[in-house]
Amino acid sequence: MSGPVEATVAPCLEWAWAGRPLPGEDVSGDLALARPVAGGALLAVIDGLGHGAEAAEVAARAREVVAAHAGAPLDELLATAHAALHRTRGVTASLATVSCAGVLTWVGVGNVESHVLRPEAGVLRREASAVLYGGVVGYRLPPVRVTVVELVPGDLVVMATDGITRDFPDQVPGTGTVARIAATVLERCASPGDDALVAVARYRGPGA
């Protein structure tokens, strides 16, 4: 298991991830990234196709490209990564930008799911889910449209690769640090047949 890894990427945002490779493998093709950008932060979860060293290599390349162009619009960032990964096995990915003003923009290609979970009356309610476009970054990139969600303080942005079971939004604890939440979801929902990673961000509000 890697992590949970926690980092401060913007004053308004708490962020952490936890992951592990497919049992029997030494490295994982599932990677996460958070980078500060003007007024907020860029978040990304990347899944190199397959598993093992080749998946880890292409995912690492994708993460490098995303990090180097973190301030670009998300659709342009996907196009840049797609060009850089040409002739590789490719990746699936979800990208999100959180502004400290409370605006989330996001988009996904492939099966890396992203959700906004909102605490209400002591429980988490699924407020929004990112649109996922079919394709593979580096092989076939479809036309995409970035969508926008308004956040309120306390909202969680939870992103997970397909090595996390699809019921994971129902398994997210309503309390705890983002590192503890990420570790708990990984423990509860990691599939035995794939690499697995979950990243969690908590929006603290514009004045945080």
N, C-alpha and C positions, 0 to 999 in steps of 0.2 A: 504494500500500500504506500502511496505517496501522499504526504500531507497528514492532516489538513494543513494547507499552506495559506496563510492569511497575510494581507498586505493593505496598506492605506494608499489608495490611488487618487482620492479626492476628499476634501473635508466633509462632503455631504454623503459619502458612500463607504460602507463597510463591505469587504469582499474577501472571499476565501474559496478554495477548491480542495477536493479530495478525490483520489483516483487510484487505480491499480491495474496492472497488466492482466491479460488472460492468464489464469493459473497455468504454470509451467513455462511461461515466458519471462525473460529478464527485463524487457522494456515494453512500454505501452505506446500505442499509436494515438492515444487520446490525450490531448494537451489543452491547457487553458492559458489565457493571457488577460492581463488588465494593464492598461496604460493611461496615464493622465493625458487629457486633451483640454483645449481651451474651454473653461467653464464646466468641466466634468471629467468623465472617464469613458474609455472604450473597453468593452468586455468582449471576449471571444472564447468559444469552445470549438475545438477542431478535432476531427476524427479521421485519421489516415485509413484508407480502405484496407481491410484485412487486419492482420496483427503481426507482431514480431518486428524485427529490425527494419524491414523495408517500410512498414507502416509508420514506425517511429521516425524514420528519416524524412519521409515526405511531410508528415505532420510538423516536424521541427522546421522544415523549409517554409511551410505555410505560415507558421507562427512568426518567423523572422520577417517575412514580407509584410504581414499585418502590422507588426510592431513598427516597422520602418515607415509605414504610411498611415499611422494611427489617426491622424487628423483629417484624412480624406473622407468625403461622403461614402456611406457604406456600400452603395452600388458600385461606385468607382473602385473601392477597395477590393471588392470581390472580383472585379474584372482584372485588376492588377495581379491579384493572387492567381487567378485562372491562367493568365499569360505566363507567369513565373513557373507554374507547375505543369506546363505542357510537356507531354511525353513521360509523365510520371503516372503512378497508379491513381493519383488524385486524392482529394479529401472531401468530406462533407463538413459544413461549418455553420454556426450561427454567430452573428455579430450584433452587438448592441452598443449604443452610445447613451449614457445617462448624463443629463445636464443637472447641475445643482439647482436650476430653476424648477426641476421636477418634470422634465420632458424626456421620455424614453423613445428612441428610434431603434428599430431592429429589423432584421431580415435573416432568413436561413435558407441554405441550399442543402438538400439531403435530410437526414433523419436526426439531427441534433435539435432536440426540442427546447423551447424556452417559454416560460410562463411568468406572469406577475401574480403573486399570491398576496392578498390583502387581509390583515388581521381585523376581524370584526367580532365583537362579543366573545373574545377568547378563543376563536377558531380562525383558521385561514380559509379564505374564499378565493377561488380562481377568478381573477379579474380580467385577464387577457392572455392570449397565447400568440406567439409569433407565427406568421404565415411561413410555411416551409415549401419551397419550390423544388420540384424533382430535378435531379441532376447531380453532377460531380464537378467540383471545382478542379480544373486542370484537364478535364475530359469533355464534359458537356455542360456549359453554363447557360441556363435559360434566362430570358428577360425577367428581371425581378423588380418589385416595387417595395420600397421601404415604407413601413407603417409607423404610426406614432401613438403613444399611450401617455396619458397624464398620470404622474405618480403622486401619492400622498405620503407623508412621513410614516415610516414603519413598513412600507411595501417591500416585499422580497422579490427579486428577480432570480429565478432558478433555471439553470441551463444544464442539460444532461445529454450525454451521448447515448446511442442505442444499446450500449452495454448496461444501461440502467433500465429496469422494467418500466413499462409505459404508465403504470399506476403510481409513479413516484410522486406526483403532486399531492396525492392523498397521504403520503408517508412523511411529509415535511413537518418537523416539529414546529409548534407555534411560538416557542420561546427558545432562548439560548443564543450564544454567539453564532456568527455566520460560520465559523470554523466547526463548531459543534454540530450545527445543522447539516453542513456538507458531509461530515464524517458519518452522521447518523443515517442520512439518505443512502450513502454508499454502502454502509453495513446492511441496511434493510433491503436494498433494491438491486445490488449488483448481480448481473447474470453470470452464471458459471461458464458461459460459452464465448465470452468476448472481453476485450478491454472495457474498462468502465471509468467514467469520470462525471462528477457533478460539481458545478460552481454555483455559489450563492452570493448575491449582493443585497444589502439592506440600504434603502434610501432613508437618510436621516433627516432630510429637510433642507431648505435653502439657507437657513441660518446656522446650520451645524458647523 
